[in-house]
Amino acid sequence: MGFFGSYVYAGGAWREVDSDAEDAVPPEPYLAVMIHDSDIAMIRYSPAGAGTGVAFLGHTPRAYFGDPSASSPTDTAIEAAGLAAWARVAGSSPDPHVIERFLASDEQDDTADDVPDEDVFVEVKTARFIQTLGLPKLPQ
C-alpha cells in the first residue's frame, strides 16, 4: 500500500486535513495537496489564475484508470501558468516552464522500466514541486 495524505497551505503554513471534512478548504488563497496511494497527487489552488485550479502530479485519473470520465482533460501549460500566478500571490515567482515539468498529462507512459523515484513515488515529486513553488516542506 502506498502513501495517502491531504494538506492545505494557507496563511503561510501547512496543516494536515481530512479531505472529506468541511474545513478542508480554507478561505483564499490556498493550495491543497491530496496524495493518493503514492501514484496521484491532486493539487487544488485558489484563486485559480490562468488555470482551472486543479492539476495533477504522477498521473491524472484519466490516464491512471484508463477512463476519460475519471477527470477533466488536462492542459499542463495552462495549469503551470495558473500555479505560477498563484505562487506570485504567495510571494514567490517560479518559472511556469519549470512547474510544467512536474505536472501529469493525460498521456500514460508505461514504457520506462528504470525511472527515478520522483517519477515512481508521487510524494517525492510533490516535495520537489512544493520546493519549486517556494513553499515550506509538507508536515511529517
Secondary structure, 3 states (H helix, E strand, C coil): CCCCEEEEEECCEEEECCCCCHHHCCCCCEEEEEEECCCEEEEEEECCCCCCCEEEECCCHHHHHCCHHHCCCCCHHHHHHHHHHHHHHHCCCCCHHHHHCCECCCCCCCCCCCCCHHHHCHHHHHHHHHHHCCCCCCCC
